Amino acid sequence: MKYKVKWTKTSLDQLKKLDRAIAERIIDKVEKISEKPFNFVKKLKQFNLFRLRVGDYRVIMSIEKEKMIIFVLEVGHRRFIYKNY
């Protein structure tokens, strides 16, 4: 069963700032993993959040297993994305 993907306003704003090709790659990857997200993501150690690697970019997300929803919280380059976590 496929998880529903919801993008936060912050993540959409961050996507708009990226190069179009990179943004499309990130969106495609998130949609692709929505079938079985836990096979592709890694848990952040100190938080109940997950990360997805897309080249040099990372997608920080929260996954609600019971409701089958993936909340995309942030998108950014790996050099800067972890500063808030």
N, C-alpha and C positions, 0 to 999 in steps of 0.2 A: 504494500500500500504506500502511496506517495505522500510525503509530508508537504504541507502548504508552506510556501515561503513568503514571509512578510519583511519588507525593507523599512527601516526607520528613516525619518527625515534626514538625520545626520548621515546615514550611510548613502542615501540617494544624493545628497549634496557632495559628499566625497567622491562618488562615482562620476558626477558631472565634471569635476575638476581634472579627472584623468583623461589620458588620450583615448579616443573613441575605440580603437582596437583593443586596448587593455580592458576598458570597461565592458566591452562585449564579451571578452574572454572570461572575465570574472562572473558576469551574469550567467553565461552558458555553464560554467563549472558549478555554480550554486544550484542551478536547475537540474543539472546532471546528478548531483549527489542527493537530491531530494528523495530519491527512491530508497536508498540505504545510507543515511548520512554518517552513521557511526563507523562505517568502513573507511571513511575518507578524512575524518577530522581527528584532531588531538585535543585533549582537555588541557586547559590552562591550569597550572598547578594550584594556585591559591584562590581560584574563583570557580564558580559553577558555569563556566563559559568554555567555548570550544573555538579552535582556530582551523582555518582551511588555507592551505598553501596554493597559490596560483602564481607560479613563477617567483618573482621578487616581491609580490604583493601578498598580503594576508587579509583574510576576512574573519572578523571576530563575530561569533554568533552564539545565541542561546537556543537550546533545543528542548522543547517540551514534548517528552515522549508520549504522555497520556493524551494530549490534544493533537499530536502529530503536526506541530507547527515549528518552523525554523524562523527565528527572529534574527535578521542580519543587523547587527548593531553598528559596526564600523568596518571601513575598507581603507587600506592604506599600504604604503611601502613598508617593508619589514623593518627598515631602519627607524621609522617613527611610530609605528602602530602600538608598540608595547609600552610607551611612556606613561599611559594612563593606567596601566595594570601592573 
